[in-house]
């Protein structure tokens, strides 16, 4: 059973940084994509970034380009989202999700494509 769990959410001041983690398990796929989404109160869930396996090619929403970085470290099933220069509008619950297969570069798949989701982690950017 595919499972994902996010961690790292916190309260941070505008201009600050946070590093979110997504721990994915329960699958043996070679080709897949992990995405980060966020949902602010009263708003729809929106895509933030995604990373493909193999190759680790990333994509980002325009609103976070140049400020957020998605990457992996030693553990292949751990995906991180480094968030810098945080703004109040970055506030929300952040979710990671996974989908099997090969996905074209240049844009992340739509929310409906993802097979499994984590429970989310709260990020609040406020002074």
C-alpha positions in Angstrom: 0.0 0.0 0.0 1.4 3.3 -1.1 1.8 5.8 1.8 3.2 9.3 2.1 3.8 11.4 5.1 4.8 15.1 5.2 6.8 16.9 7.9 8.5 20.1 8.6 5.7 22.6 8.6 5.9 25.5 11.1 5.2 29.1 11.9 7.8 31.3 10.2 8.2 35.0 9.7 8.0 36.6 6.2 11.3 36.3 4.4 12.2 33.2 6.4 12.8 29.6 5.2 11.5 26.1 5.8 12.3 22.7 4.5 9.5 20.2 4.1 10.0 16.5 3.8 7.9 13.8 2.1 8.5 10.2 3.0 7.0 7.9 0.4 6.8 4.1 0.8 4.9 1.0 -0.2 5.8 0.9 -3.9 8.4 -0.5 -6.3 7.8 1.6 -9.4 10.7 2.7 -11.5 9.0 5.6 -13.2 6.9 7.9 -11.0 6.4 11.5 -10.1 6.0 13.1 -6.6 4.3 16.5 -6.4 3.8 19.1 -3.7 0.5 20.9 -3.4 -0.9 23.5 -0.9 -4.3 24.6 0.2 -5.0 27.9 1.9 -8.2 28.4 3.9 -11.2 28.9 1.6 -9.2 28.2 -1.5 -8.7 25.2 -3.8 -5.7 23.0 -3.5 -3.0 24.2 -6.0 0.2 22.6 -7.3 3.5 23.9 -6.2 6.2 21.7 -7.6 6.9 18.1 -8.8 9.9 15.9 -9.4 10.2 12.9 -11.8 11.9 9.6 -11.3 14.2 8.6 -12.9 16.1 11.8 -13.8 14.8 14.1 -11.0 13.6 16.7 -13.5 11.7 19.3 -11.5 8.9 21.8 -12.4 7.5 24.7 -10.4 4.4 26.9 -10.3 5.1 30.4 -11.4 4.3 31.7 -7.9 7.2 29.8 -6.3 9.9 29.8 -9.1 13.2 31.1 -7.8 12.1 30.7 -4.2 11.3 27.0 -3.8 13.5 24.0 -4.7 12.4 20.4 -4.9 15.0 17.7 -4.5 16.1 14.3 -3.2 18.9 13.3 -0.9 20.4 9.9 -0.1 17.1 8.2 0.5 15.5 7.8 -2.9 12.0 7.8 -1.5 12.4 11.0 0.4 11.5 14.2 -1.4 12.2 17.7 0.0 10.8 21.1 -0.6 13.2 23.9 0.4 11.2 27.1 0.7 13.0 30.4 0.9 11.9 34.1 0.9 8.5 33.0 2.3 5.5 35.3 1.9 2.2 35.4 3.8 0.5 34.1 0.7 2.5 30.9 1.0 0.5 30.0 4.1 -1.5 26.8 3.9 -1.5 23.0 4.4 1.2 21.4 2.2 0.6 18.0 0.8 2.8 15.6 -1.2 1.3 13.1 -3.6 2.5 10.4 -6.0 1.6 9.1 -9.4 3.1 6.3 -11.4 4.4 6.6 -15.0 6.3 8.9 -17.3 5.2 12.5 -17.3 6.3 15.2 -19.8 8.6 17.9 -18.6 7.5 21.5 -18.5 4.5 21.2 -16.3 3.3 19.1 -13.4 0.3 16.7 -13.7 -3.1 18.0 -12.6 -4.3 17.2 -9.1 -6.7 14.5 -10.4 -3.8 12.5 -11.7 -2.3 11.7 -8.4 -2.9 8.3 -6.9 -2.0 8.7 -3.2 -1.7 11.7 -0.8 -0.2 12.4 2.5 -2.2 14.0 5.4 -0.4 17.3 5.0 1.7 19.7 7.2 0.8 23.2 8.2 2.9 26.1 7.0 2.1 29.6 8.4 4.0 32.7 7.3 3.2 35.5 9.6 4.8 38.2 11.7 
